[in-house]
Amino acid sequence: MRVIEQLVHHFWARGALTREQALFLVGHGFAREEDLPG
């Protein structure tokens, strides 16, 4: 797993990213939507 993916998962799990922000990162290939819980 790339470091940026780990950071996205870390911040998502702690509620520091909004859904829109997470979808932006997913859309640009920084993470996969199926890897983000919830």
Distance bins in CASP14 RR format, pairs under 12 A and 6 or more apart:
PFRMAT RR
TARGET T0000
AUTHOR 0000-0000-0000
RMODE 2
METHOD distances of the structure
MODEL  1
1 7 0 0 0 0 0 1 0 0 0 0 0
1 8 0 0 0 0 0 1 0 0 0 0 0
1 9 0 0 0 0 1 0 0 0 0 0 0
1 10 0 0 0 0 0 1 0 0 0 0 0
1 30 0 0 0 0 0 1 0 0 0 0 0
1 31 0 0 0 0 1 0 0 0 0 0 0
1 32 0 0 0 0 0 1 0 0 0 0 0
1 35 0 0 0 0 1 0 0 0 0 0 0
2 8 0 0 0 0 1 0 0 0 0 0 0
2 9 0 0 0 0 0 1 0 0 0 0 0
2 25 0 0 0 0 0 1 0 0 0 0 0
2 29 0 0 0 0 1 0 0 0 0 0 0
2 30 0 0 0 0 1 0 0 0 0 0 0
2 31 0 0 0 0 1 0 0 0 0 0 0
2 32 0 0 0 0 0 1 0 0 0 0 0
2 35 0 0 0 0 0 1 0 0 0 0 0
3 9 0 0 0 0 0 1 0 0 0 0 0
3 10 0 0 0 0 0 1 0 0 0 0 0
3 30 0 0 0 0 0 1 0 0 0 0 0
3 31 0 0 0 0 0 1 0 0 0 0 0
4 10 0 0 0 0 0 1 0 0 0 0 0
4 11 0 0 0 0 0 1 0 0 0 0 0
4 25 0 0 0 0 1 0 0 0 0 0 0
4 26 0 0 0 0 0 1 0 0 0 0 0
4 28 0 0 0 0 0 1 0 0 0 0 0
4 29 0 0 0 0 1 0 0 0 0 0 0
4 30 1 0 1 0 0 0 0 0 0 0 0
4 31 1 0 0 1 0 0 0 0 0 0 0
5 11 0 0 0 0 0 1 0 0 0 0 0
5 12 0 0 0 0 0 1 0 0 0 0 0
5 22 0 0 0 0 0 1 0 0 0 0 0
5 25 0 0 0 0 1 0 0 0 0 0 0
5 26 0 0 0 0 0 1 0 0 0 0 0
5 29 0 0 0 0 1 0 0 0 0 0 0
5 30 1 0 0 1 0 0 0 0 0 0 0
5 31 1 0 1 0 0 0 0 0 0 0 0
5 32 0 0 0 0 1 0 0 0 0 0 0
5 35 1 0 0 1 0 0 0 0 0 0 0
5 36 0 0 0 0 1 0 0 0 0 0 0
6 12 0 0 0 0 0 1 0 0 0 0 0
6 13 0 0 0 0 0 1 0 0 0 0 0
6 30 0 0 0 0 0 1 0 0 0 0 0
6 31 0 0 0 0 1 0 0 0 0 0 0
6 35 0 0 0 0 0 1 0 0 0 0 0
7 13 0 0 0 0 0 1 0 0 0 0 0
7 14 0 0 0 0 0 1 0 0 0 0 0
7 16 0 0 0 0 0 1 0 0 0 0 0
7 17 0 0 0 0 1 0 0 0 0 0 0
7 22 0 0 0 0 0 1 0 0 0 0 0
7 25 0 0 0 0 1 0 0 0 0 0 0
7 30 0 0 0 0 1 0 0 0 0 0 0
7 31 0 0 0 0 1 0 0 0 0 0 0
8 14 0 0 0 0 0 1 0 0 0 0 0
8 15 0 0 0 0 0 1 0 0 0 0 0
8 16 0 0 0 0 0 1 0 0 0 0 0
8 17 1 0 0 1 0 0 0 0 0 0 0
8 21 0 0 0 0 1 0 0 0 0 0 0
8 22 1 0 0 1 0 0 0 0 0 0 0
8 23 0 0 0 0 0 1 0 0 0 0 0
8 24 0 0 0 0 0 1 0 0 0 0 0
8 25 1 0 1 0 0 0 0 0 0 0 0
8 26 0 0 0 0 1 0 0 0 0 0 0
8 27 0 0 0 0 0 1 0 0 0 0 0
8 28 0 0 0 0 0 1 0 0 0 0 0
8 29 0 0 0 0 1 0 0 0 0 0 0
8 30 1 0 1 0 0 0 0 0 0 0 0
8 31 1 0 1 0 0 0 0 0 0 0 0
8 32 0 0 0 0 1 0 0 0 0 0 0
8 33 0 0 0 0 0 1 0 0 0 0 0
8 35 0 0 0 0 1 0 0 0 0 0 0
8 36 1 0 0 1 0 0 0 0 0 0 0
8 37 0 0 0 0 0 1 0 0 0 0 0
9 15 0 0 0 0 0 1 0 0 0 0 0
9 16 0 0 0 0 0 1 0 0 0 0 0
9 17 0 0 0 0 1 0 0 0 0 0 0
9 22 0 0 0 0 1 0 0 0 0 0 0
9 25 0 0 0 0 0 1 0 0 0 0 0
9 26 0 0 0 0 0 1 0 0 0 0 0
9 30 0 0 0 0 0 1 0 0 0 0 0
9 31 1 0 0 1 0 0 0 0 0 0 0
9 32 0 0 0 0 0 1 0 0 0 0 0
9 33 0 0 0 0 0 1 0 0 0 0 0
9 34 0 0 0 0 0 1 0 0 0 0 0
9 35 1 0 0 1 0 0 0 0 0 0 0
9 36 1 0 0 1 0 0 0 0 0 0 0
9 37 0 0 0 0 1 0 0 0 0 0 0
9 38 0 0 0 0 0 1 0 0 0 0 0
10 16 0 0 0 0 1 0 0 0 0 0 0
10 17 0 0 0 0 1 0 0 0 0 0 0
10 22 0 0 0 0 0 1 0 0 0 0 0
10 31 0 0 0 0 0 1 0 0 0 0 0
10 36 0 0 0 0 0 1 0 0 0 0 0
11 17 1 0 1 0 0 0 0 0 0 0 0
11 18 0 0 0 0 0 1 0 0 0 0 0
11 21 0 0 0 0 1 0 0 0 0 0 0
11 22 0 0 0 0 1 0 0 0 0 0 0
11 25 0 0 0 0 1 0 0 0 0 0 0
11 30 0 0 0 0 0 1 0 0 0 0 0
11 31 0 0 0 0 0 1 0 0 0 0 0
11 36 0 0 0 0 0 1 0 0 0 0 0
12 18 0 0 0 0 1 0 0 0 0 0 0
12 19 0 0 0 0 1 0 0 0 0 0 0
12 21 0 0 0 0 1 0 0 0 0 0 0
12 22 1 0 1 0 0 0 0 0 0 0 0
12 23 0 0 0 0 0 1 0 0 0 0 0
12 25 0 0 0 0 1 0 0 0 0 0 0
12 26 0 0 0 0 0 1 0 0 0 0 0
12 30 0 0 0 0 0 1 0 0 0 0 0
12 31 0 0 0 0 1 0 0 0 0 0 0
12 32 0 0 0 0 0 1 0 0 0 0 0
12 33 0 0 0 0 0 1 0 0 0 0 0
12 35 0 0 0 0 1 0 0 0 0 0 0
12 36 1 0 1 0 0 0 0 0 0 0 0
12 37 1 0 0 1 0 0 0 0 0 0 0
12 38 0 0 0 0 1 0 0 0 0 0 0
13 22 0 0 0 0 0 1 0 0 0 0 0
13 31 0 0 0 0 0 1 0 0 0 0 0
13 35 0 0 0 0 0 1 0 0 0 0 0
13 36 0 0 0 0 1 0 0 0 0 0 0
13 37 1 0 0 1 0 0 0 0 0 0 0
13 38 0 0 0 0 1 0 0 0 0 0 0
14 37 0 0 0 0 0 1 0 0 0 0 0
15 21 0 0 0 0 0 1 0 0 0 0 0
15 22 0 0 0 0 1 0 0 0 0 0 0
15 36 0 0 0 0 0 1 0 0 0 0 0
15 37 0 0 0 0 0 1 0 0 0 0 0
15 38 0 0 0 0 0 1 0 0 0 0 0
16 22 0 0 0 0 0 1 0 0 0 0 0
17 23 0 0 0 0 1 0 0 0 0 0 0
17 24 0 0 0 0 1 0 0 0 0 0 0
17 25 1 0 0 1 0 0 0 0 0 0 0
17 26 0 0 0 0 0 1 0 0 0 0 0
17 30 0 0 0 0 0 1 0 0 0 0 0
17 31 0 0 0 0 1 0 0 0 0 0 0
17 36 0 0 0 0 1 0 0 0 0 0 0
17 38 0 0 0 0 0 1 0 0 0 0 0
18 24 0 0 0 0 1 0 0 0 0 0 0
18 25 0 0 0 0 0 1 0 0 0 0 0
19 25 0 0 0 0 0 1 0 0 0 0 0
19 26 0 0 0 0 0 1 0 0 0 0 0
19 33 0 0 0 0 0 1 0 0 0 0 0
19 36 0 0 0 0 1 0 0 0 0 0 0
19 38 0 0 0 0 1 0 0 0 0 0 0
20 26 0 0 0 0 0 1 0 0 0 0 0
20 27 0 0 0 0 0 1 0 0 0 0 0
21 27 0 0 0 0 0 1 0 0 0 0 0
21 28 0 0 0 0 0 1 0 0 0 0 0
21 30 0 0 0 0 0 1 0 0 0 0 0
21 31 0 0 0 0 0 1 0 0 0 0 0
21 36 0 0 0 0 0 1 0 0 0 0 0
22 28 0 0 0 0 0 1 0 0 0 0 0
22 29 0 0 0 0 0 1 0 0 0 0 0
22 30 0 0 0 0 1 0 0 0 0 0 0
22 31 1 0 0 1 0 0 0 0 0 0 0
22 32 0 0 0 0 0 1 0 0 0 0 0
22 33 0 0 0 0 1 0 0 0 0 0 0
22 35 0 0 0 0 0 1 0 0 0 0 0
22 36 1 0 1 0 0 0 0 0 0 0 0
22 37 0 0 0 0 0 1 0 0 0 0 0
22 38 0 0 0 0 1 0 0 0 0 0 0
23 29 0 0 0 0 0 1 0 0 0 0 0
23 30 0 0 0 0 0 1 0 0 0 0 0
23 31 0 0 0 0 1 0 0 0 0 0 0
23 32 0 0 0 0 0 1 0 0 0 0 0
23 33 1 0 0 1 0 0 0 0 0 0 0
23 36 0 0 0 0 1 0 0 0 0 0 0
24 30 0 0 0 0 1 0 0 0 0 0 0
24 31 0 0 0 0 0 1 0 0 0 0 0
24 33 0 0 0 0 0 1 0 0 0 0 0
25 31 1 0 1 0 0 0 0 0 0 0 0
25 32 0 0 0 0 0 1 0 0 0 0 0
25 33 0 0 0 0 1 0 0 0 0 0 0
25 35 0 0 0 0 0 1 0 0 0 0 0
25 36 0 0 0 0 1 0 0 0 0 0 0
26 32 1 0 0 1 0 0 0 0 0 0 0
26 33 1 0 1 0 0 0 0 0 0 0 0
26 34 0 0 0 0 1 0 0 0 0 0 0
26 35 0 0 0 0 1 0 0 0 0 0 0
26 36 1 0 0 1 0 0 0 0 0 0 0
27 33 0 0 0 0 1 0 0 0 0 0 0
27 36 0 0 0 0 0 1 0 0 0 0 0
29 35 0 0 0 0 0 1 0 0 0 0 0
30 36 0 0 0 0 0 1 0 0 0 0 0
31 37 0 0 0 0 0 1 0 0 0 0 0
END
